[in-house]
Amino acid sequence: MGVAADTDAGLVGQRDHGVVYLPFAQHYEDRLVLAVRASGDPGNLVGALRQALRSVDPGVAVTQAGTGIAVAGPSNVFLQVTAGLAGVLGSFALVLALAGLYGVLSHVVARRTWEIGVRVALGADRTKIMGMVLRDGLVPVGCGIGAGLMAGIMARMLLRPFFVQLLPALEPGVLTVVPVLMLLAGIVACYLPARRAARADPNIALREL
């Protein structure tokens, strides 16, 4: 008698009840599952395991054989479809987020046109003004990206037990592309209105105060 490690019972990720392993001599089952751990490619052992079973008992019928992911995959179809749908919706959400980020930042910078014009009229350097506008606009964007990355990593760690194929803790492609797109949208949204405001006639800005 011994204690085994936690394992999924029934549905993938379902570990809310205990499982007891009974000796075959005490509890007969007409359907058995043979699980083998492989140090290399498990697909190469399927044929060898079939031959080993035939050598022990040629009358044993093997109804299904394959790697763990291939055998348990059909029970995880719902999660796979849900993940695919979430990916599609996430792509649309990313596009909407980029458009919304551009719209909000460009509106905020455009409202500072008079302020930028007054600074230029008082002798402020246009390059420094552009740097100030970019810094003020990109600081909240950077904070939002950092918070989003942390939330995404935590959610990924929580979802890992629900997938048969172990997901990596980090996805370099996603963690690189999304922040870069957000930063580019923020830079363009801040740069274009700030450049127009910096090139405007300072006399017009002073008359409109």
C-alpha positions as CSV (number, residue, x, y, z in Angstrom):
1,M,0.0,0.0,0.0
2,G,1.2,3.5,-0.8
3,V,0.2,7.0,-1.7
4,A,0.5,8.1,-5.4
5,A,0.9,11.6,-6.7
6,D,-2.2,13.7,-7.7
7,T,-3.5,12.9,-11.1
8,D,-6.4,13.8,-13.3
9,A,-9.5,11.6,-12.9
10,G,-12.2,11.7,-15.5
11,L,-12.0,15.1,-17.0
12,V,-8.7,16.8,-17.6
13,G,-7.9,19.1,-14.6
14,Q,-10.5,17.4,-12.3
15,R,-8.7,16.6,-9.1
16,D,-11.4,17.3,-6.6
17,H,-11.9,13.7,-5.4
18,G,-9.6,10.8,-4.4
19,V,-8.8,7.8,-6.5
20,V,-8.0,4.4,-5.1
21,Y,-5.8,1.8,-7.0
22,L,-6.9,-1.8,-6.3
23,P,-4.9,-4.9,-7.2
24,F,-6.1,-6.7,-10.3
25,A,-6.5,-10.0,-8.4
26,Q,-9.0,-8.3,-6.1
27,H,-10.9,-6.1,-8.6
28,Y,-11.2,-7.5,-12.1
29,E,-11.5,-5.1,-15.0
30,D,-12.0,-6.2,-18.6
31,R,-10.5,-3.0,-19.9
32,L,-7.0,-2.1,-18.7
33,V,-4.7,0.8,-19.5
34,L,-1.0,0.4,-19.6
35,A,0.9,3.6,-19.2
36,V,4.6,3.8,-19.9
37,R,7.0,6.6,-19.3
38,A,9.5,7.2,-22.1
39,S,12.8,9.1,-21.9
40,G,12.8,9.8,-25.6
41,D,10.1,10.1,-28.3
42,P,7.1,8.1,-26.9
43,G,5.8,7.5,-30.4
44,N,8.7,5.2,-31.2
45,L,7.7,2.9,-28.4
46,V,4.1,2.1,-29.5
47,G,5.1,-0.7,-31.9
48,A,7.5,-2.2,-29.4
49,L,4.8,-2.2,-26.7
50,R,2.4,-4.0,-29.0
51,Q,5.0,-6.7,-29.7
52,A,5.8,-7.1,-26.0
53,L,2.1,-7.6,-25.2
54,R,1.7,-10.2,-28.0
55,S,4.8,-12.1,-26.6
56,V,3.2,-12.2,-23.2
57,D,-0.3,-13.2,-24.4
58,P,-1.2,-13.3,-28.1
59,G,-4.9,-13.3,-27.2
60,V,-4.8,-9.8,-25.6
61,A,-6.7,-7.3,-27.8
62,V,-5.2,-3.9,-28.0
63,T,-8.0,-1.5,-28.9
64,Q,-6.1,1.8,-28.7
65,A,-2.5,2.7,-28.6
66,G,-0.6,6.0,-28.9
67,T,1.0,8.8,-27.0
68,G,-0.7,10.4,-24.0
69,I,-1.6,13.5,-25.9
70,A,-3.1,11.6,-28.9
71,V,-5.1,9.3,-26.6
72,A,-6.4,11.9,-24.2
73,G,-6.8,14.6,-26.8
74,P,-10.4,14.0,-27.7
75,S,-11.5,14.5,-24.1
76,N,-9.9,18.0,-24.4
77,V,-11.6,19.0,-27.6
78,F,-13.9,21.5,-25.9
79,L,-11.0,23.3,-24.2
80,Q,-9.1,23.4,-27.6
81,V,-12.1,24.8,-29.4
82,T,-12.6,27.3,-26.6
83,A,-9.0,28.3,-26.7
84,G,-9.2,28.8,-30.5
85,L,-12.3,30.9,-30.2
86,A,-10.6,32.9,-27.4
87,G,-7.6,33.5,-29.7
88,V,-9.8,34.8,-32.5
89,L,-11.8,37.1,-30.1
90,G,-8.5,38.2,-28.6
91,S,-7.2,39.3,-32.0
92,F,-10.3,41.4,-32.6
93,A,-9.9,42.8,-29.0
94,L,-6.3,43.7,-29.8
95,V,-7.2,45.6,-32.9
96,L,-9.9,47.5,-31.0
97,A,-7.5,48.2,-28.2
98,L,-5.0,49.6,-30.6
99,A,-7.6,51.8,-32.2
100,G,-8.9,53.0,-28.9
101,L,-5.4,53.7,-27.6
102,Y,-4.6,55.7,-30.6
103,G,-7.8,57.7,-30.4
104,V,-7.5,58.5,-26.7
105,L,-3.9,59.5,-26.8
106,S,-4.3,61.6,-30.0
107,H,-7.3,63.4,-28.4
108,V,-5.3,64.1,-25.2
109,V,-2.3,65.5,-27.1
110,A,-4.6,67.5,-29.4
111,R,-6.1,69.2,-26.4
112,R,-2.6,70.4,-25.5
113,T,-2.2,72.3,-28.7
114,W,-2.6,75.7,-27.1
115,E,-0.1,74.8,-24.3
116,I,2.4,73.6,-26.9
117,G,2.0,76.8,-28.9
118,V,2.5,78.9,-25.8
119,R,5.7,77.0,-25.0
120,V,7.0,77.5,-28.5
121,A,6.1,81.2,-28.3
122,L,8.1,81.5,-25.1
123,G,11.2,80.0,-26.7
124,A,10.9,76.3,-25.8
125,D,12.8,73.9,-28.0
126,R,10.5,72.0,-30.3
127,T,12.5,68.8,-29.9
128,K,12.2,69.0,-26.1
129,I,8.5,69.6,-26.4
130,M,8.1,66.5,-28.6
131,G,10.1,64.5,-26.0
132,M,7.8,65.8,-23.2
133,V,4.7,64.9,-25.0
134,L,5.9,61.4,-25.8
135,R,7.0,60.8,-22.3
136,D,3.7,62.0,-20.8
137,G,1.8,59.8,-23.2
138,L,3.9,56.7,-23.1
139,V,4.2,56.4,-19.3
140,P,0.6,55.3,-18.7
141,V,0.9,53.0,-21.8
142,G,4.0,51.4,-20.3
143,C,2.3,50.9,-16.9
144,G,-0.7,49.3,-18.6
145,I,1.5,47.0,-20.7
146,G,3.3,45.9,-17.5
147,A,0.1,45.2,-15.6
148,G,-1.3,43.3,-18.6
149,L,1.8,41.2,-19.0
150,M,1.7,40.2,-15.3
151,A,-2.1,39.4,-15.5
152,G,-1.5,37.3,-18.7
153,I,1.3,35.3,-17.1
154,M,-0.7,34.6,-14.0
155,A,-3.7,33.5,-16.0
156,R,-1.6,31.3,-18.2
157,M,-0.1,29.6,-15.1
158,L,-3.6,29.0,-13.7
159,L,-4.8,27.4,-17.0
160,R,-1.9,25.1,-17.5
161,P,-3.4,22.2,-15.5
162,F,-6.5,22.1,-17.7
163,F,-4.5,21.2,-20.9
164,V,-3.1,17.7,-21.7
165,Q,-0.2,19.2,-23.5
166,L,1.8,21.2,-20.9
167,L,1.8,24.8,-21.9
168,P,5.0,26.8,-21.5
169,A,4.9,29.3,-18.7
170,L,5.9,32.1,-21.1
171,E,5.0,32.7,-24.8
172,P,7.9,34.9,-26.2
173,G,6.1,35.6,-29.4
174,V,2.9,37.0,-27.8
175,L,4.8,38.7,-25.0
176,T,6.9,40.5,-27.6
177,V,4.4,41.3,-30.4
178,V,1.6,42.7,-28.3
179,P,3.7,45.2,-26.2
180,V,5.5,46.4,-29.4
181,L,2.2,47.0,-31.2
182,M,0.9,48.9,-28.1
183,L,4.0,51.0,-27.9
184,L,3.9,51.8,-31.7
185,A,0.3,52.9,-31.4
186,G,1.1,55.1,-28.5
187,I,4.1,56.7,-30.2
188,V,2.2,57.4,-33.4
189,A,-0.8,58.8,-31.4
190,C,1.5,61.1,-29.4
191,Y,3.9,62.1,-32.2
192,L,1.6,63.2,-35.0
193,P,-0.6,65.7,-33.0
194,A,2.5,67.0,-31.1
195,R,4.3,67.6,-34.3
196,R,1.3,69.5,-35.8
197,A,1.0,71.6,-32.6
198,A,4.8,72.3,-32.5
199,R,4.8,73.5,-36.1
200,A,1.7,75.7,-35.6
201,D,2.1,79.5,-35.5
202,P,2.7,80.6,-31.9
203,N,1.0,83.9,-32.5
204,I,-2.3,82.0,-33.2
205,A,-2.0,80.1,-30.0
206,L,-1.4,83.3,-28.0
207,R,-4.4,85.0,-29.6
208,E,-6.6,82.1,-28.7
209,L,-5.8,82.2,-25.0
